[in-house]
C-alpha cells in the first residue's frame, strides 16, 4: 500500500488531471481530495508493475533507466507502464471530479 502521505508537486500532479479539481474555490480542499483520490487510485486501479513504476519514478524520483535495470526490462517498458498508469489515473480523476465535486 502507498504511504498515506502523498506529496504533490509539479511533476506528480500530472498523474491526475489536476485542472479537473480546480473548479472548487478553496484550493486546500481540492488538493486534499486529489491526494486522497490519487492514493486510492494508485492502490486500487493500477497493476502491480504500473504501481511500482509510478511510485518509484514520481515519489522516489528514480529514473526510468534505473527502474528498468531493477526489473530487468527495457526503459521503454517502464515508460509504457507509466504512460498506461497515467491514462488510467486521469480517467479515474475525470470520473470522480464529475461525480463527487
Phi and psi restraints in degrees (range 20) as a CNS / XPLOR table:
assign (resid 1 and name C) (resid 2 and name N)
       (resid 2 and name CA) (resid 2 and name C) 1.0 -72.8 20.0 2
assign (resid 2 and name N) (resid 2 and name CA)
       (resid 2 and name C) (resid 3 and name N) 1.0 140.0 20.0 2
assign (resid 2 and name C) (resid 3 and name N)
       (resid 3 and name CA) (resid 3 and name C) 1.0 -54.6 20.0 2
assign (resid 3 and name N) (resid 3 and name CA)
       (resid 3 and name C) (resid 4 and name N) 1.0 144.7 20.0 2
assign (resid 3 and name C) (resid 4 and name N)
       (resid 4 and name CA) (resid 4 and name C) 1.0 -62.9 20.0 2
assign (resid 4 and name N) (resid 4 and name CA)
       (resid 4 and name C) (resid 5 and name N) 1.0 -26.3 20.0 2
assign (resid 4 and name C) (resid 5 and name N)
       (resid 5 and name CA) (resid 5 and name C) 1.0 -94.5 20.0 2
assign (resid 5 and name N) (resid 5 and name CA)
       (resid 5 and name C) (resid 6 and name N) 1.0 98.3 20.0 2
assign (resid 5 and name C) (resid 6 and name N)
       (resid 6 and name CA) (resid 6 and name C) 1.0 -94.4 20.0 2
assign (resid 6 and name N) (resid 6 and name CA)
       (resid 6 and name C) (resid 7 and name N) 1.0 115.0 20.0 2
assign (resid 6 and name C) (resid 7 and name N)
       (resid 7 and name CA) (resid 7 and name C) 1.0 -84.4 20.0 2
assign (resid 7 and name N) (resid 7 and name CA)
       (resid 7 and name C) (resid 8 and name N) 1.0 145.3 20.0 2
assign (resid 7 and name C) (resid 8 and name N)
       (resid 8 and name CA) (resid 8 and name C) 1.0 -116.8 20.0 2
assign (resid 8 and name N) (resid 8 and name CA)
       (resid 8 and name C) (resid 9 and name N) 1.0 134.1 20.0 2
assign (resid 8 and name C) (resid 9 and name N)
       (resid 9 and name CA) (resid 9 and name C) 1.0 -140.9 20.0 2
assign (resid 9 and name N) (resid 9 and name CA)
       (resid 9 and name C) (resid 10 and name N) 1.0 -179.5 20.0 2
assign (resid 9 and name C) (resid 10 and name N)
       (resid 10 and name CA) (resid 10 and name C) 1.0 -58.2 20.0 2
assign (resid 10 and name N) (resid 10 and name CA)
       (resid 10 and name C) (resid 11 and name N) 1.0 -32.5 20.0 2
assign (resid 10 and name C) (resid 11 and name N)
       (resid 11 and name CA) (resid 11 and name C) 1.0 -72.2 20.0 2
assign (resid 11 and name N) (resid 11 and name CA)
       (resid 11 and name C) (resid 12 and name N) 1.0 -47.7 20.0 2
assign (resid 11 and name C) (resid 12 and name N)
       (resid 12 and name CA) (resid 12 and name C) 1.0 -93.8 20.0 2
assign (resid 12 and name N) (resid 12 and name CA)
       (resid 12 and name C) (resid 13 and name N) 1.0 -8.3 20.0 2
assign (resid 12 and name C) (resid 13 and name N)
       (resid 13 and name CA) (resid 13 and name C) 1.0 -63.6 20.0 2
assign (resid 13 and name N) (resid 13 and name CA)
       (resid 13 and name C) (resid 14 and name N) 1.0 -22.9 20.0 2
assign (resid 13 and name C) (resid 14 and name N)
       (resid 14 and name CA) (resid 14 and name C) 1.0 -73.1 20.0 2
assign (resid 14 and name N) (resid 14 and name CA)
       (resid 14 and name C) (resid 15 and name N) 1.0 -11.7 20.0 2
assign (resid 14 and name C) (resid 15 and name N)
       (resid 15 and name CA) (resid 15 and name C) 1.0 -59.5 20.0 2
assign (resid 15 and name N) (resid 15 and name CA)
       (resid 15 and name C) (resid 16 and name N) 1.0 -39.7 20.0 2
assign (resid 15 and name C) (resid 16 and name N)
       (resid 16 and name CA) (resid 16 and name C) 1.0 -111.8 20.0 2
assign (resid 16 and name N) (resid 16 and name CA)
       (resid 16 and name C) (resid 17 and name N) 1.0 152.5 20.0 2
assign (resid 16 and name C) (resid 17 and name N)
       (resid 17 and name CA) (resid 17 and name C) 1.0 -73.2 20.0 2
assign (resid 17 and name N) (resid 17 and name CA)
       (resid 17 and name C) (resid 18 and name N) 1.0 87.4 20.0 2
assign (resid 17 and name C) (resid 18 and name N)
       (resid 18 and name CA) (resid 18 and name C) 1.0 -58.1 20.0 2
assign (resid 18 and name N) (resid 18 and name CA)
       (resid 18 and name C) (resid 19 and name N) 1.0 -30.0 20.0 2
assign (resid 18 and name C) (resid 19 and name N)
       (resid 19 and name CA) (resid 19 and name C) 1.0 -60.5 20.0 2
assign (resid 19 and name N) (resid 19 and name CA)
       (resid 19 and name C) (resid 20 and name N) 1.0 -23.9 20.0 2
assign (resid 19 and name C) (resid 20 and name N)
       (resid 20 and name CA) (resid 20 and name C) 1.0 -64.4 20.0 2
assign (resid 20 and name N) (resid 20 and name CA)
       (resid 20 and name C) (resid 21 and name N) 1.0 -24.5 20.0 2
assign (resid 20 and name C) (resid 21 and name N)
       (resid 21 and name CA) (resid 21 and name C) 1.0 -97.9 20.0 2
assign (resid 21 and name N) (resid 21 and name CA)
       (resid 21 and name C) (resid 22 and name N) 1.0 -2.1 20.0 2
assign (resid 21 and name C) (resid 22 and name N)
       (resid 22 and name CA) (resid 22 and name C) 1.0 -81.0 20.0 2
assign (resid 22 and name N) (resid 22 and name CA)
       (resid 22 and name C) (resid 23 and name N) 1.0 4.3 20.0 2
assign (resid 22 and name C) (resid 23 and name N)
       (resid 23 and name CA) (resid 23 and name C) 1.0 -75.4 20.0 2
assign (resid 23 and name N) (resid 23 and name CA)
       (resid 23 and name C) (resid 24 and name N) 1.0 -19.7 20.0 2
assign (resid 23 and name C) (resid 24 and name N)
       (resid 24 and name CA) (resid 24 and name C) 1.0 -81.2 20.0 2
assign (resid 24 and name N) (resid 24 and name CA)
       (resid 24 and name C) (resid 25 and name N) 1.0 146.7 20.0 2
assign (resid 24 and name C) (resid 25 and name N)
       (resid 25 and name CA) (resid 25 and name C) 1.0 -69.2 20.0 2
assign (resid 25 and name N) (resid 25 and name CA)
       (resid 25 and name C) (resid 26 and name N) 1.0 -44.8 20.0 2
assign (resid 25 and name C) (resid 26 and name N)
       (resid 26 and name CA) (resid 26 and name C) 1.0 -87.7 20.0 2
assign (resid 26 and name N) (resid 26 and name CA)
       (resid 26 and name C) (resid 27 and name N) 1.0 109.9 20.0 2
assign (resid 26 and name C) (resid 27 and name N)
       (resid 27 and name CA) (resid 27 and name C) 1.0 -64.2 20.0 2
assign (resid 27 and name N) (resid 27 and name CA)
       (resid 27 and name C) (resid 28 and name N) 1.0 -31.8 20.0 2
assign (resid 27 and name C) (resid 28 and name N)
       (resid 28 and name CA) (resid 28 and name C) 1.0 -65.6 20.0 2
assign (resid 28 and name N) (resid 28 and name CA)
       (resid 28 and name C) (resid 29 and name N) 1.0 -39.5 20.0 2
assign (resid 28 and name C) (resid 29 and name N)
       (resid 29 and name CA) (resid 29 and name C) 1.0 -65.2 20.0 2
assign (resid 29 and name N) (resid 29 and name CA)
       (resid 29 and name C) (resid 30 and name N) 1.0 -39.2 20.0 2
assign (resid 29 and name C) (resid 30 and name N)
       (resid 30 and name CA) (resid 30 and name C) 1.0 -62.9 20.0 2
assign (resid 30 and name N) (resid 30 and name CA)
       (resid 30 and name C) (resid 31 and name N) 1.0 -44.9 20.0 2
assign (resid 30 and name C) (resid 31 and name N)
       (resid 31 and name CA) (resid 31 and name C) 1.0 -65.9 20.0 2
assign (resid 31 and name N) (resid 31 and name CA)
       (resid 31 and name C) (resid 32 and name N) 1.0 -39.2 20.0 2
assign (resid 31 and name C) (resid 32 and name N)
       (resid 32 and name CA) (resid 32 and name C) 1.0 -63.0 20.0 2
assign (resid 32 and name N) (resid 32 and name CA)
       (resid 32 and name C) (resid 33 and name N) 1.0 -43.8 20.0 2
assign (resid 32 and name C) (resid 33 and name N)
       (resid 33 and name CA) (resid 33 and name C) 1.0 -63.8 20.0 2
assign (resid 33 and name N) (resid 33 and name CA)
       (resid 33 and name C) (resid 34 and name N) 1.0 -39.9 20.0 2
assign (resid 33 and name C) (resid 34 and name N)
       (resid 34 and name CA) (resid 34 and name C) 1.0 -65.7 20.0 2
assign (resid 34 and name N) (resid 34 and name CA)
       (resid 34 and name C) (resid 35 and name N) 1.0 -42.9 20.0 2
assign (resid 34 and name C) (resid 35 and name N)
       (resid 35 and name CA) (resid 35 and name C) 1.0 -61.4 20.0 2
assign (resid 35 and name N) (resid 35 and name CA)
       (resid 35 and name C) (resid 36 and name N) 1.0 -44.4 20.0 2
assign (resid 35 and name C) (resid 36 and name N)
       (resid 36 and name CA) (resid 36 and name C) 1.0 -62.5 20.0 2
assign (resid 36 and name N) (resid 36 and name CA)
       (resid 36 and name C) (resid 37 and name N) 1.0 -46.7 20.0 2
assign (resid 36 and name C) (resid 37 and name N)
       (resid 37 and name CA) (resid 37 and name C) 1.0 -64.5 20.0 2
assign (resid 37 and name N) (resid 37 and name CA)
       (resid 37 and name C) (resid 38 and name N) 1.0 -43.1 20.0 2
assign (resid 37 and name C) (resid 38 and name N)
       (resid 38 and name CA) (resid 38 and name C) 1.0 -60.8 20.0 2
assign (resid 38 and name N) (resid 38 and name CA)
       (resid 38 and name C) (resid 39 and name N) 1.0 -47.0 20.0 2
assign (resid 38 and name C) (resid 39 and name N)
       (resid 39 and name CA) (resid 39 and name C) 1.0 -60.4 20.0 2
assign (resid 39 and name N) (resid 39 and name CA)
       (resid 39 and name C) (resid 40 and name N) 1.0 -47.6 20.0 2
assign (resid 39 and name C) (resid 40 and name N)
       (resid 40 and name CA) (resid 40 and name C) 1.0 -65.6 20.0 2
assign (resid 40 and name N) (resid 40 and name CA)
       (resid 40 and name C) (resid 41 and name N) 1.0 -42.1 20.0 2
assign (resid 40 and name C) (resid 41 and name N)
       (resid 41 and name CA) (resid 41 and name C) 1.0 -66.8 20.0 2
assign (resid 41 and name N) (resid 41 and name CA)
       (resid 41 and name C) (resid 42 and name N) 1.0 -41.0 20.0 2
assign (resid 41 and name C) (resid 42 and name N)
       (resid 42 and name CA) (resid 42 and name C) 1.0 -62.6 20.0 2
assign (resid 42 and name N) (resid 42 and name CA)
       (resid 42 and name C) (resid 43 and name N) 1.0 -43.1 20.0 2
assign (resid 42 and name C) (resid 43 and name N)
       (resid 43 and name CA) (resid 43 and name C) 1.0 -72.0 20.0 2
assign (resid 43 and name N) (resid 43 and name CA)
       (resid 43 and name C) (resid 44 and name N) 1.0 -33.4 20.0 2
assign (resid 43 and name C) (resid 44 and name N)
       (resid 44 and name CA) (resid 44 and name C) 1.0 -109.2 20.0 2
assign (resid 44 and name N) (resid 44 and name CA)
       (resid 44 and name C) (resid 45 and name N) 1.0 -21.0 20.0 2
assign (resid 44 and name C) (resid 45 and name N)
       (resid 45 and name CA) (resid 45 and name C) 1.0 -108.3 20.0 2
assign (resid 45 and name N) (resid 45 and name CA)
       (resid 45 and name C) (resid 46 and name N) 1.0 -16.0 20.0 2
assign (resid 45 and name C) (resid 46 and name N)
       (resid 46 and name CA) (resid 46 and name C) 1.0 -98.7 20.0 2
assign (resid 46 and name N) (resid 46 and name CA)
       (resid 46 and name C) (resid 47 and name N) 1.0 153.8 20.0 2
assign (resid 46 and name C) (resid 47 and name N)
       (resid 47 and name CA) (resid 47 and name C) 1.0 -71.2 20.0 2
assign (resid 47 and name N) (resid 47 and name CA)
       (resid 47 and name C) (resid 48 and name N) 1.0 166.1 20.0 2
assign (resid 47 and name C) (resid 48 and name N)
       (resid 48 and name CA) (resid 48 and name C) 1.0 -58.8 20.0 2
assign (resid 48 and name N) (resid 48 and name CA)
       (resid 48 and name C) (resid 49 and name N) 1.0 -42.5 20.0 2
assign (resid 48 and name C) (resid 49 and name N)
       (resid 49 and name CA) (resid 49 and name C) 1.0 -68.3 20.0 2
assign (resid 49 and name N) (resid 49 and name CA)
       (resid 49 and name C) (resid 50 and name N) 1.0 -40.9 20.0 2
assign (resid 49 and name C) (resid 50 and name N)
       (resid 50 and name CA) (resid 50 and name C) 1.0 -62.1 20.0 2
assign (resid 50 and name N) (resid 50 and name CA)
       (resid 50 and name C) (resid 51 and name N) 1.0 -46.3 20.0 2
assign (resid 50 and name C) (resid 51 and name N)
       (resid 51 and name CA) (resid 51 and name C) 1.0 -59.7 20.0 2
assign (resid 51 and name N) (resid 51 and name CA)
       (resid 51 and name C) (resid 52 and name N) 1.0 -45.9 20.0 2
assign (resid 51 and name C) (resid 52 and name N)
       (resid 52 and name CA) (resid 52 and name C) 1.0 -60.7 20.0 2
assign (resid 52 and name N) (resid 52 and name CA)
       (resid 52 and name C) (resid 53 and name N) 1.0 -49.4 20.0 2
assign (resid 52 and name C) (resid 53 and name N)
       (resid 53 and name CA) (resid 53 and name C) 1.0 -63.2 20.0 2
assign (resid 53 and name N) (resid 53 and name CA)
       (resid 53 and name C) (resid 54 and name N) 1.0 -43.5 20.0 2
assign (resid 53 and name C) (resid 54 and name N)
       (resid 54 and name CA) (resid 54 and name C) 1.0 -63.8 20.0 2
assign (resid 54 and name N) (resid 54 and name CA)
       (resid 54 and name C) (resid 55 and name N) 1.0 -47.6 20.0 2
assign (resid 54 and name C) (resid 55 and name N)
       (resid 55 and name CA) (resid 55 and name C) 1.0 -65.5 20.0 2
assign (resid 55 and name N) (resid 55 and name CA)
       (resid 55 and name C) (resid 56 and name N) 1.0 -42.5 20.0 2
assign (resid 55 and name C) (resid 56 and name N)
       (resid 56 and name CA) (resid 56 and name C) 1.0 -65.6 20.0 2
assign (resid 56 and name N) (resid 56 and name CA)
       (resid 56 and name C) (resid 57 and name N) 1.0 -42.7 20.0 2
assign (resid 56 and name C) (resid 57 and name N)
       (resid 57 and name CA) (resid 57 and name C) 1.0 -75.8 20.0 2
assign (resid 57 and name N) (resid 57 and name CA)
       (resid 57 and name C) (resid 58 and name N) 1.0 -50.0 20.0 2
assign (resid 57 and name C) (resid 58 and name N)
       (resid 58 and name CA) (resid 58 and name C) 1.0 -85.2 20.0 2
assign (resid 58 and name N) (resid 58 and name CA)
       (resid 58 and name C) (resid 59 and name N) 1.0 -33.5 20.0 2
assign (resid 58 and name C) (resid 59 and name N)
       (resid 59 and name CA) (resid 59 and name C) 1.0 -103.5 20.0 2
assign (resid 59 and name N) (resid 59 and name CA)
       (resid 59 and name C) (resid 60 and name N) 1.0 -19.4 20.0 2
assign (resid 59 and name C) (resid 60 and name N)
       (resid 60 and name CA) (resid 60 and name C) 1.0 -112.8 20.0 2
assign (resid 60 and name N) (resid 60 and name CA)
       (resid 60 and name C) (resid 61 and name N) 1.0 2.1 20.0 2
assign (resid 60 and name C) (resid 61 and name N)
       (resid 61 and name CA) (resid 61 and name C) 1.0 55.4 20.0 2
assign (resid 61 and name N) (resid 61 and name CA)
       (resid 61 and name C) (resid 62 and name N) 1.0 37.4 20.0 2
assign (resid 61 and name C) (resid 62 and name N)
       (resid 62 and name CA) (resid 62 and name C) 1.0 -87.9 20.0 2
assign (resid 62 and name N) (resid 62 and name CA)
       (resid 62 and name C) (resid 63 and name N) 1.0 149.1 20.0 2
assign (resid 62 and name C) (resid 63 and name N)
       (resid 63 and name CA) (resid 63 and name C) 1.0 -75.8 20.0 2
assign (resid 63 and name N) (resid 63 and name CA)
       (resid 63 and name C) (resid 64 and name N) 1.0 155.2 20.0 2
assign (resid 63 and name C) (resid 64 and name N)
       (resid 64 and name CA) (resid 64 and name C) 1.0 -63.3 20.0 2
assign (resid 64 and name N) (resid 64 and name CA)
       (resid 64 and name C) (resid 65 and name N) 1.0 -33.5 20.0 2
assign (resid 64 and name C) (resid 65 and name N)
       (resid 65 and name CA) (resid 65 and name C) 1.0 -64.2 20.0 2
assign (resid 65 and name N) (resid 65 and name CA)
       (resid 65 and name C) (resid 66 and name N) 1.0 -44.2 20.0 2
assign (resid 65 and name C) (resid 66 and name N)
       (resid 66 and name CA) (resid 66 and name C) 1.0 -69.2 20.0 2
assign (resid 66 and name N) (resid 66 and name CA)
       (resid 66 and name C) (resid 67 and name N) 1.0 -34.6 20.0 2
assign (resid 66 and name C) (resid 67 and name N)
       (resid 67 and name CA) (resid 67 and name C) 1.0 -65.2 20.0 2
assign (resid 67 and name N) (resid 67 and name CA)
       (resid 67 and name C) (resid 68 and name N) 1.0 -43.4 20.0 2
assign (resid 67 and name C) (resid 68 and name N)
       (resid 68 and name CA) (resid 68 and name C) 1.0 -61.1 20.0 2
assign (resid 68 and name N) (resid 68 and name CA)
       (resid 68 and name C) (resid 69 and name N) 1.0 -41.8 20.0 2
assign (resid 68 and name C) (resid 69 and name N)
       (resid 69 and name CA) (resid 69 and name C) 1.0 -62.1 20.0 2
assign (resid 69 and name N) (resid 69 and name CA)
       (resid 69 and name C) (resid 70 and name N) 1.0 -42.1 20.0 2
assign (resid 69 and name C) (resid 70 and name N)
       (resid 70 and name CA) (resid 70 and name C) 1.0 -64.5 20.0 2
assign (resid 70 and name N) (resid 70 and name CA)
       (resid 70 and name C) (resid 71 and name N) 1.0 -39.5 20.0 2
assign (resid 70 and name C) (resid 71 and name N)
       (resid 71 and name CA) (resid 71 and name C) 1.0 -82.4 20.0 2
assign (resid 71 and name N) (resid 71 and name CA)
       (resid 71 and name C) (resid 72 and name N) 1.0 -14.7 20.0 2
assign (resid 71 and name C) (resid 72 and name N)
       (resid 72 and name CA) (resid 72 and name C) 1.0 74.3 20.0 2
assign (resid 72 and name N) (resid 72 and name CA)
       (resid 72 and name C) (resid 73 and name N) 1.0 34.3 20.0 2
assign (resid 72 and name C) (resid 73 and name N)
       (resid 73 and name CA) (resid 73 and name C) 1.0 -128.1 20.0 2
assign (resid 73 and name N) (resid 73 and name CA)
       (resid 73 and name C) (resid 74 and name N) 1.0 172.3 20.0 2
assign (resid 73 and name C) (resid 74 and name N)
       (resid 74 and name CA) (resid 74 and name C) 1.0 -74.2 20.0 2
assign (resid 74 and name N) (resid 74 and name CA)
       (resid 74 and name C) (resid 75 and name N) 1.0 150.2 20.0 2
assign (resid 74 and name C) (resid 75 and name N)
       (resid 75 and name CA) (resid 75 and name C) 1.0 -57.1 20.0 2
assign (resid 75 and name N) (resid 75 and name CA)
       (resid 75 and name C) (resid 76 and name N) 1.0 -30.5 20.0 2
assign (resid 75 and name C) (resid 76 and name N)
       (resid 76 and name CA) (resid 76 and name C) 1.0 -64.7 20.0 2
assign (resid 76 and name N) (resid 76 and name CA)
       (resid 76 and name C) (resid 77 and name N) 1.0 -29.6 20.0 2
assign (resid 76 and name C) (resid 77 and name N)
       (resid 77 and name CA) (resid 77 and name C) 1.0 -68.4 20.0 2
assign (resid 77 and name N) (resid 77 and name CA)
       (resid 77 and name C) (resid 78 and name N) 1.0 -41.8 20.0 2
assign (resid 77 and name C) (resid 78 and name N)
       (resid 78 and name CA) (resid 78 and name C) 1.0 -63.5 20.0 2
assign (resid 78 and name N) (resid 78 and name CA)
       (resid 78 and name C) (resid 79 and name N) 1.0 -43.9 20.0 2
assign (resid 78 and name C) (resid 79 and name N)
       (resid 79 and name CA) (resid 79 and name C) 1.0 -57.7 20.0 2
assign (resid 79 and name N) (resid 79 and name CA)
       (resid 79 and name C) (resid 80 and name N) 1.0 -44.1 20.0 2
assign (resid 79 and name C) (resid 80 and name N)
       (resid 80 and name CA) (resid 80 and name C) 1.0 -64.0 20.0 2
assign (resid 80 and name N) (resid 80 and name CA)
       (resid 80 and name C) (resid 81 and name N) 1.0 -42.6 20.0 2
assign (resid 80 and name C) (resid 81 and name N)
       (resid 81 and name CA) (resid 81 and name C) 1.0 -59.7 20.0 2
assign (resid 81 and name N) (resid 81 and name CA)
       (resid 81 and name C) (resid 82 and name N) 1.0 -43.4 20.0 2
assign (resid 81 and name C) (resid 82 and name N)
       (resid 82 and name CA) (resid 82 and name C) 1.0 -68.1 20.0 2
assign (resid 82 and name N) (resid 82 and name CA)
       (resid 82 and name C) (resid 83 and name N) 1.0 -42.9 20.0 2
assign (resid 82 and name C) (resid 83 and name N)
       (resid 83 and name CA) (resid 83 and name C) 1.0 -63.0 20.0 2
assign (resid 83 and name N) (resid 83 and name CA)
       (resid 83 and name C) (resid 84 and name N) 1.0 -42.3 20.0 2
assign (resid 83 and name C) (resid 84 and name N)
       (resid 84 and name CA) (resid 84 and name C) 1.0 -64.7 20.0 2
assign (resid 84 and name N) (resid 84 and name CA)
       (resid 84 and name C) (resid 85 and name N) 1.0 -39.1 20.0 2
assign (resid 84 and name C) (resid 85 and name N)
       (resid 85 and name CA) (resid 85 and name C) 1.0 -64.5 20.0 2
assign (resid 85 and name N) (resid 85 and name CA)
       (resid 85 and name C) (resid 86 and name N) 1.0 -43.1 20.0 2
assign (resid 85 and name C) (resid 86 and name N)
       (resid 86 and name CA) (resid 86 and name C) 1.0 -59.9 20.0 2
assign (resid 86 and name N) (resid 86 and name CA)
       (resid 86 and name C) (resid 87 and name N) 1.0 -44.4 20.0 2
assign (resid 86 and name C) (resid 87 and name N)
       (resid 87 and name CA) (resid 87 and name C) 1.0 -60.6 20.0 2
assign (resid 87 and name N) (resid 87 and name CA)
       (resid 87 and name C) (resid 88 and name N) 1.0 -44.6 20.0 2
assign (resid 87 and name C) (resid 88 and name N)
       (resid 88 and name CA) (resid 88 and name C) 1.0 -65.6 20.0 2
assign (resid 88 and name N) (resid 88 and name CA)
       (resid 88 and name C) (resid 89 and name N) 1.0 -43.0 20.0 2
assign (resid 88 and name C) (resid 89 and name N)
       (resid 89 and name CA) (resid 89 and name C) 1.0 -66.5 20.0 2
assign (resid 89 and name N) (resid 89 and name CA)
       (resid 89 and name C) (resid 90 and name N) 1.0 -39.0 20.0 2
assign (resid 89 and name C) (resid 90 and name N)
       (resid 90 and name CA) (resid 90 and name C) 1.0 -66.3 20.0 2
assign (resid 90 and name N) (resid 90 and name CA)
       (resid 90 and name C) (resid 91 and name N) 1.0 -38.2 20.0 2
assign (resid 90 and name C) (resid 91 and name N)
       (resid 91 and name CA) (resid 91 and name C) 1.0 -63.4 20.0 2
assign (resid 91 and name N) (resid 91 and name CA)
       (resid 91 and name C) (resid 92 and name N) 1.0 -42.8 20.0 2
assign (resid 91 and name C) (resid 92 and name N)
       (resid 92 and name CA) (resid 92 and name C) 1.0 -63.8 20.0 2
assign (resid 92 and name N) (resid 92 and name CA)
       (resid 92 and name C) (resid 93 and name N) 1.0 -42.3 20.0 2
assign (resid 92 and name C) (resid 93 and name N)
       (resid 93 and name CA) (resid 93 and name C) 1.0 -63.3 20.0 2
assign (resid 93 and name N) (resid 93 and name CA)
       (resid 93 and name C) (resid 94 and name N) 1.0 -42.9 20.0 2
assign (resid 93 and name C) (resid 94 and name N)
       (resid 94 and name CA) (resid 94 and name C) 1.0 -63.1 20.0 2
assign (resid 94 and name N) (resid 94 and name CA)
       (resid 94 and name C) (resid 95 and name N) 1.0 -43.0 20.0 2
assign (resid 94 and name C) (resid 95 and name N)
       (resid 95 and name CA) (resid 95 and name C) 1.0 -60.9 20.0 2
assign (resid 95 and name N) (resid 95 and name CA)
       (resid 95 and name C) (resid 96 and name N) 1.0 -49.7 20.0 2
assign (resid 95 and name C) (resid 96 and name N)
       (resid 96 and name CA) (resid 96 and name C) 1.0 -73.0 20.0 2
assign (resid 96 and name N) (resid 96 and name CA)
       (resid 96 and name C) (resid 97 and name N) 1.0 -30.1 20.0 2
assign (resid 96 and name C) (resid 97 and name N)
       (resid 97 and name CA) (resid 97 and name C) 1.0 -67.3 20.0 2
assign (resid 97 and name N) (resid 97 and name CA)
       (resid 97 and name C) (resid 98 and name N) 1.0 -29.2 20.0 2
assign (resid 97 and name C) (resid 98 and name N)
       (resid 98 and name CA) (resid 98 and name C) 1.0 -87.0 20.0 2
assign (resid 98 and name N) (resid 98 and name CA)
       (resid 98 and name C) (resid 99 and name N) 1.0 -26.7 20.0 2
assign (resid 98 and name C) (resid 99 and name N)
       (resid 99 and name CA) (resid 99 and name C) 1.0 -94.0 20.0 2
assign (resid 99 and name N) (resid 99 and name CA)
       (resid 99 and name C) (resid 100 and name N) 1.0 -30.6 20.0 2
assign (resid 99 and name C) (resid 100 and name N)
       (resid 100 and name CA) (resid 100 and name C) 1.0 -94.5 20.0 2
assign (resid 100 and name N) (resid 100 and name CA)
       (resid 100 and name C) (resid 101 and name N) 1.0 -42.4 20.0 2
